[in-house]
Amino acid sequence: MLLPLPRMFLNPRYGRVGFLGFGHIFIVDVMGPVAEVLGYILIPAFWLLGILSAEYLLAFTSLIFTYGVCVSVCSLILEEAELQRFPRARDLAVLTAAAVIENFGYRQLNNFWRVKGWWQFLRGNQGWGEMTRTGLGAAKK
């Protein structure tokens, strides 16, 4: 089953928004997590099978983490330069630490969740499921 795309995707009637804007969203937000998770699986598998050298594996892994940290920290720098929301240096230090730490575990977990949602969408499972209320404590009678 192919991914159902909205009529806006690559439709000349919608101009640049349909072609560039929606195309960017499709590539980055829809196909990106699938490509990343495939990379998480295939790169170590290729190394274990002897197809990929250890030097390449280490270089690629360090490049990916360095790029992720740079994007996170640079976006924080740009936001602070433009908006100046955090007057205390301690707040900026905590945000910088979070921007660095998020690239080691949380980003990968988030991509697995996104692929799981992508897969559920393709299977037609679009409901929230059963939500059971638990409350904050035992009910008193």
Contacts in CASP RR format, 6 or more apart in sequence:
PFRMAT RR
TARGET T0000
AUTHOR 0000-0000-0000
METHOD contacts of the structure
MODEL  1
MLLPLPRMFLNPRYGRVGFLGFGHIFIVDVMGPVAEVLGYILIPAFWLLG
ILSAEYLLAFTSLIFTYGVCVSVCSLILEEAELQRFPRARDLAVLTAAAV
IENFGYRQLNNFWRVKGWWQFLRGNQGWGEMTRTGLGAAKK
1 122 0 8 1.000
3 30 0 8 1.000
3 122 0 8 1.000
5 26 0 8 1.000
6 22 0 8 1.000
8 14 0 8 1.000
8 17 0 8 1.000
8 18 0 8 1.000
8 22 0 8 1.000
9 18 0 8 1.000
9 22 0 8 1.000
9 23 0 8 1.000
9 26 0 8 1.000
10 18 0 8 1.000
10 19 0 8 1.000
10 22 0 8 1.000
10 23 0 8 1.000
11 18 0 8 1.000
11 19 0 8 1.000
12 19 0 8 1.000
14 22 0 8 1.000
30 118 0 8 1.000
33 111 0 8 1.000
33 114 0 8 1.000
33 115 0 8 1.000
33 118 0 8 1.000
34 115 0 8 1.000
34 118 0 8 1.000
36 108 0 8 1.000
36 111 0 8 1.000
37 111 0 8 1.000
37 112 0 8 1.000
37 115 0 8 1.000
40 108 0 8 1.000
40 111 0 8 1.000
43 52 0 8 1.000
43 57 0 8 1.000
43 60 0 8 1.000
43 61 0 8 1.000
44 57 0 8 1.000
46 52 0 8 1.000
47 53 0 8 1.000
47 54 0 8 1.000
47 57 0 8 1.000
65 103 0 8 1.000
65 104 0 8 1.000
68 103 0 8 1.000
68 107 0 8 1.000
69 99 0 8 1.000
69 100 0 8 1.000
69 103 0 8 1.000
72 99 0 8 1.000
72 100 0 8 1.000
72 102 0 8 1.000
72 103 0 8 1.000
73 96 0 8 1.000
73 99 0 8 1.000
73 100 0 8 1.000
75 99 0 8 1.000
76 92 0 8 1.000
76 95 0 8 1.000
76 96 0 8 1.000
76 99 0 8 1.000
79 85 0 8 1.000
80 86 0 8 1.000
80 92 0 8 1.000
86 92 0 8 1.000
86 95 0 8 1.000
120 126 0 8 1.000
END
